Amino acid sequence: MSYRVTLIPGDGIGPEVTDAARLVAQATGVPIEWEVVDAGEKAIQTQGTPLPGSVLDAVMANRVALKGPITTPIGGGFRSVNVALRQQLDLYASVRPARAIAGEGTRFPETDLVVVREATEGLYSGVEHWVDREHSAAETVDIITRKASDRIIRFAFELARRDHRHRVTAVHKANIMKTTGGLFQAAFRDMAPKYPDLIADERLIDNMCMQLAKKPGEYDVIVTTNLFGDILSDLCAGLAGGLGVAPGALYGEEIAVFEPVHGSAPKYAGQDVADPVAEILCLELLLRHIGEKEAADRVFRAVWETIAEKKVVTYDLALPGYTLRPVPPSSCSAMAKEIARKVPLVDPHAPLPRPKGQGHTDDPQLET
Ligand code: NAD
């Protein structure tokens, strides 16, 4: 039996990094049949729309997809394909693990947290308008519902339990946004007692940013609304080693789409220089989702050892300015081949050394 998975290569560096992930998937030996469909710029050229109905149909039929980044024009043009995909498939949970790998590219090698972001409503609901004819004022509506808040908060607690994490932190701005923030806060406070085995606490978004910049190692699972989650995911990606190594996943009730945090990086498109690790770690999350735990562990271990060894790594992990241990940079395809070569050789059960960094404290006191 083989798994049928939708593959959306996407724009810019998308085709290169998704090719890299496919190569690594092949090395795991897990039988995957890829159904390749186009969305974004290529779909506009061939089908006149950035998100053809056939793409949604394919994802709904297969229920699992691996996606590359898709370009969104700024200020005008078509609405974000990424936002449309999330809303139309009701992919309500955006999950972004921020795991420092082999102590590289980070001042906080102990970072190992997950940002769980509500992905269907909030300030990304698409309800916005000019207030007057002169376009001198504008409004964007922040929609928060109890149903969506309960759903994402329950998801975060369940994820924490399943992955043996110990703490869930809700992030909001309920002191200023008393209705929307207050509603999310109330949903969290009502849900927390159902998970007495987990520590539940809260941070205001501004304090959370400061806390993360000082000691990300103290945080475990963060659950928040759409815009705050978008910003915190990038912050945490930066803390853990940069966009090049930050994977993401979108979950609905029955569908899961795996995509990197990074965008289409147009300036690097077609040059075979982009870091393939984020997309390869999306493959790791995908393998875990379909129950191929050992293959997923092998992929993560192969990525870790390739970065730790630092012989075949892309520019963002190699050049001075990006790393304290510079080496000559390798291409995207060379790094993918190196990771794929290691997949069958690594011991997926050996513990990974996670160094303690300056951001770590053993103080269990929770600050407010
Ligand atoms: P970006 O993530 O594409 O690039 C930000 C910086 O990180 C750039 O310097 C880029 O070169 C670098 N970078 C990104 N990915 C990299 C990789 N794998 N290896 C090495 N370097 C990498 O963000 P942007 O420039 O703000 O956005 C470009 C386009 O991507 C926009 O149209 C944006 O809307 C879109 N975008 C799409 C998604 C998605 O599809 N989920 C997410 C974010 C941005």
Boltz pocket constraint, residues with backbone or C-beta under 6 A from the ligand:
constraints:
  - pocket:
      binder: B
      contacts: [[A, 13], [A, 17], [A, 68], [A, 69], [A, 70], [A, 71], [A, 72], [A, 73], [A, 82], [A, 243], [A, 244], [A, 259], [A, 260], [A, 261], [A, 262], [A, 263], [A, 264], [A, 265], [A, 266], [A, 267], [A, 268], [A, 273], [A, 274], [A, 275], [A, 276], [A, 278], [A, 316]]
      max_distance: 6.0
